Every structure is written in C-alpha cells, then in structure tokens.
Amino acid sequence: MENTEELVKATIEKVRPYLQADGGDVQFVKLEDGVVYVQVHGACLGCASLDMTLKEGVEQIVMDEVPGIKSVELYNEL
C-alpha cells in the first residue's frame, strides 16, 4: 500500500498546478480500501464545478495512473 499511496500523491501533485491556476488546490489526506480521500482549498470551496473537477478531472487521472483505485472522494472531518 505504501507504494500505491506514494503513486497517488505523485499523481495528485501533477494535477495541483491546474487547480492552483484557478485559485484552488487539492491535498491528499488518506488512502483507504482503494478510495483516495482529498481536501480542497481556496476557490474550490463552494465552486459549482467542484464535483465535475473532482470526478472527471482528479479521479479520472488518479484511476488511470494508479492501479486499484476505486474512487476519489472529498474528506469530511465530521
């Protein structure tokens, strides 16, 4: 799992500049049972396109590059 987690983190690092260019950001939180949990920051918070960006952008890229990933979800601390 350690190698998978490192690969997920590296893949998210590739995506971050695109979100940062629009004033947002994404951060890896944890990997659990094939599900990647992330937090978003900045302009991503409250953005109407967040679901599309997360599912069709971040999730798609992570699933394409990292075997065994089932989904990417927002991490809720509550």
Secondary structure, DSSP 8 states (H G I E B T S, - for coil): -HHHHHHHHHHHHHHHHHHHHTTEEEEEEEEETTEEEEEEEETTTT-TTHHHIIIIIIIHHHHHHSTT--EEEE----
